[in-house]
Amino acid sequence: MLASTADRERAVDVLRAGYAEGRLGKTEFEQRVTRAYAARTQAELSGLVADLPQGPVSAPPAVPFYGPPAVRGSYGAAPVFRPAPYPGTTNGKATAAMVLGILTVMTAGLTSIPAVALGHQARSEIRASGQQGDGCAIAGLVLGWIWIAGWSVYWLVALTAAVN
């Protein structure tokens, strides 16, 4: 839907309040105000203020997305603000690490190294994004390391037996 002048003014008022509260820096505030006055649709305006409180209910924080030129529009590399992923979602790598950790039983440890690698990656992403799934990542790490240690001990004993 096309934005009216009143819609643009409301968005600029939200931006001013965010700047006054210290939620926006001066250059970011000026860029967003410029983009608000140039916005043609209400979707563009809501994207500019999605990460700022707008009354009793606040929107989730926005994550800048530097999309392809068709998404960026005429502003060059100006970010399109999209809501951050809901923190209640489970990290996919954490789930994969747990599944691979469980599969080590059936694959005789073949999936243990990928389980450990994905577990570490998942824990890093979870700390950065606040997603769920830390327990799954830890389960994948523990199962993967158990199998790696088990196979290491097995080969050490086999090598020792072969030498003697």
Contacts in CASP RR format, 6 or more apart in sequence:
PFRMAT RR
TARGET T0000
AUTHOR 0000-0000-0000
METHOD contacts of the structure
MODEL  1
MLASTADRERAVDVLRAGYAEGRLGKTEFEQRVTRAYAARTQAELSGLVA
DLPQGPVSAPPAVPFYGPPAVRGSYGAAPVFRPAPYPGTTNGKATAAMVL
GILTVMTAGLTSIPAVALGHQARSEIRASGQQGDGCAIAGLVLGWIWIAG
WSVYWLVALTAAVN
1 41 0 8 1.000
1 42 0 8 1.000
1 43 0 8 1.000
2 40 0 8 1.000
2 41 0 8 1.000
2 42 0 8 1.000
3 39 0 8 1.000
3 40 0 8 1.000
3 41 0 8 1.000
3 42 0 8 1.000
3 44 0 8 1.000
3 45 0 8 1.000
7 42 0 8 1.000
7 45 0 8 1.000
8 36 0 8 1.000
8 37 0 8 1.000
8 39 0 8 1.000
8 45 0 8 1.000
10 45 0 8 1.000
11 36 0 8 1.000
11 39 0 8 1.000
11 45 0 8 1.000
11 46 0 8 1.000
11 48 0 8 1.000
11 49 0 8 1.000
12 33 0 8 1.000
12 36 0 8 1.000
12 37 0 8 1.000
14 49 0 8 1.000
14 52 0 8 1.000
14 54 0 8 1.000
15 24 0 8 1.000
15 29 0 8 1.000
15 32 0 8 1.000
15 33 0 8 1.000
15 36 0 8 1.000
15 48 0 8 1.000
15 49 0 8 1.000
15 52 0 8 1.000
16 29 0 8 1.000
17 52 0 8 1.000
17 53 0 8 1.000
18 24 0 8 1.000
18 29 0 8 1.000
18 52 0 8 1.000
18 53 0 8 1.000
19 25 0 8 1.000
19 26 0 8 1.000
19 29 0 8 1.000
23 51 0 8 1.000
23 52 0 8 1.000
24 32 0 8 1.000
24 52 0 8 1.000
31 78 0 8 1.000
32 48 0 8 1.000
32 49 0 8 1.000
35 44 0 8 1.000
35 48 0 8 1.000
35 75 0 8 1.000
35 78 0 8 1.000
36 45 0 8 1.000
36 48 0 8 1.000
39 45 0 8 1.000
39 48 0 8 1.000
47 62 0 8 1.000
47 80 0 8 1.000
47 81 0 8 1.000
47 82 0 8 1.000
48 81 0 8 1.000
49 59 0 8 1.000
50 59 0 8 1.000
50 60 0 8 1.000
50 62 0 8 1.000
50 81 0 8 1.000
50 82 0 8 1.000
50 83 0 8 1.000
51 59 0 8 1.000
51 60 0 8 1.000
51 61 0 8 1.000
51 62 0 8 1.000
51 81 0 8 1.000
51 83 0 8 1.000
52 58 0 8 1.000
52 59 0 8 1.000
53 59 0 8 1.000
59 83 0 8 1.000
60 83 0 8 1.000
60 84 0 8 1.000
60 86 0 8 1.000
61 83 0 8 1.000
61 84 0 8 1.000
62 81 0 8 1.000
62 82 0 8 1.000
62 83 0 8 1.000
62 84 0 8 1.000
63 81 0 8 1.000
63 82 0 8 1.000
63 83 0 8 1.000
63 84 0 8 1.000
63 85 0 8 1.000
64 79 0 8 1.000
64 80 0 8 1.000
64 81 0 8 1.000
65 71 0 8 1.000
65 79 0 8 1.000
65 80 0 8 1.000
65 81 0 8 1.000
65 82 0 8 1.000
66 72 0 8 1.000
66 77 0 8 1.000
66 79 0 8 1.000
66 80 0 8 1.000
67 80 0 8 1.000
69 76 0 8 1.000
71 80 0 8 1.000
72 78 0 8 1.000
72 80 0 8 1.000
84 129 0 8 1.000
85 129 0 8 1.000
85 131 0 8 1.000
87 129 0 8 1.000
87 130 0 8 1.000
87 131 0 8 1.000
87 132 0 8 1.000
88 131 0 8 1.000
88 132 0 8 1.000
89 131 0 8 1.000
89 132 0 8 1.000
90 131 0 8 1.000
90 132 0 8 1.000
90 133 0 8 1.000
90 136 0 8 1.000
91 122 0 8 1.000
91 125 0 8 1.000
91 126 0 8 1.000
91 129 0 8 1.000
91 131 0 8 1.000
91 132 0 8 1.000
91 133 0 8 1.000
91 136 0 8 1.000
91 137 0 8 1.000
92 122 0 8 1.000
93 118 0 8 1.000
93 119 0 8 1.000
93 121 0 8 1.000
93 122 0 8 1.000
93 125 0 8 1.000
93 137 0 8 1.000
94 118 0 8 1.000
94 119 0 8 1.000
94 122 0 8 1.000
94 123 0 8 1.000
94 126 0 8 1.000
94 133 0 8 1.000
94 134 0 8 1.000
94 135 0 8 1.000
94 136 0 8 1.000
94 137 0 8 1.000
95 133 0 8 1.000
95 136 0 8 1.000
96 118 0 8 1.000
96 122 0 8 1.000
97 115 0 8 1.000
97 116 0 8 1.000
97 118 0 8 1.000
97 119 0 8 1.000
97 122 0 8 1.000
97 136 0 8 1.000
97 137 0 8 1.000
97 139 0 8 1.000
97 140 0 8 1.000
97 141 0 8 1.000
98 115 0 8 1.000
98 135 0 8 1.000
98 136 0 8 1.000
98 137 0 8 1.000
98 139 0 8 1.000
98 140 0 8 1.000
98 143 0 8 1.000
100 111 0 8 1.000
100 112 0 8 1.000
100 114 0 8 1.000
100 115 0 8 1.000
100 118 0 8 1.000
100 140 0 8 1.000
100 144 0 8 1.000
101 111 0 8 1.000
101 112 0 8 1.000
101 115 0 8 1.000
101 139 0 8 1.000
101 140 0 8 1.000
101 143 0 8 1.000
101 144 0 8 1.000
101 147 0 8 1.000
102 140 0 8 1.000
102 143 0 8 1.000
103 111 0 8 1.000
103 115 0 8 1.000
104 110 0 8 1.000
104 111 0 8 1.000
104 112 0 8 1.000
104 115 0 8 1.000
104 143 0 8 1.000
104 144 0 8 1.000
104 147 0 8 1.000
109 144 0 8 1.000
109 147 0 8 1.000
109 148 0 8 1.000
109 151 0 8 1.000
111 144 0 8 1.000
112 143 0 8 1.000
112 144 0 8 1.000
112 145 0 8 1.000
112 147 0 8 1.000
112 148 0 8 1.000
112 151 0 8 1.000
113 144 0 8 1.000
113 148 0 8 1.000
115 140 0 8 1.000
115 141 0 8 1.000
115 143 0 8 1.000
115 144 0 8 1.000
116 140 0 8 1.000
116 141 0 8 1.000
116 144 0 8 1.000
116 145 0 8 1.000
116 148 0 8 1.000
118 137 0 8 1.000
118 140 0 8 1.000
119 137 0 8 1.000
119 138 0 8 1.000
119 140 0 8 1.000
119 141 0 8 1.000
120 137 0 8 1.000
120 141 0 8 1.000
122 133 0 8 1.000
122 136 0 8 1.000
122 137 0 8 1.000
123 134 0 8 1.000
123 137 0 8 1.000
123 138 0 8 1.000
123 141 0 8 1.000
125 131 0 8 1.000
126 132 0 8 1.000
126 133 0 8 1.000
126 134 0 8 1.000
126 137 0 8 1.000
END
